[in-house]
Every structure is written in structure tokens, then in C-alpha cells.
Amino acid sequence: MVSFSDPFRLEIIDLMMDGEVCVCDIMKLTNLSQSRISYHIKILKEAGLISDRQEGRWVYYSLNKESLFLIKEWITSLTDYSSNRKRCCE
């Protein structure tokens, strides 16, 4: 989950919680350069965490809720496994 390892990517994900955003919106809200945002967007897209759609010359990005749901299920299963697991020395 390298995608979650950077605070800027987490901030970008957080911005998408309310819906679609374009790079210009992210630039205004984060004070990051367009090239830096594009780098982080690329990583998030490759991880399947966000998707995009083009409207004219603008590209809008949004969360891939199905992927986030699968991650949530995976984390829940890890938590359940961890709490139900017997220790070797008990």
C-alpha cells in the first residue's frame, strides 16, 4: 500500500471524499505544483484508488469506491484475524 504512504496522496484522497476534483482544484487547495500533483495522481491511478474522466480539456478525478471498499474489507479481515489468533506461547 505504497499509495497510502505519502501525506500528499492522503490529502488528495481526502479532497475527493466530497466528489470529483480537477488538478486545478487540488492546486488551489494544497499549494502543490501541477507536476507534483500529476505524479501523485499517477500513483493513485496505478493503484486503482482513483479514476478519471475527461470533459473537454479538463480531467476530473474521483475515488474508486469499489477499491476502497475492498481495502476496508481486507483491513477488517486482518484485524479480525489478529484478534482471534492464539498466541504461540499461551
Secondary structure, DSSP 8 states (H G I E B T S, - for coil): -GGGS-HHHHHHHHHGGGS-EEHHHHHHHH---HHHHHHHHHHHHHTTSEEEEEETTEEEEEE-HHHHHHHHHHHHHHHHHHHH---TT-
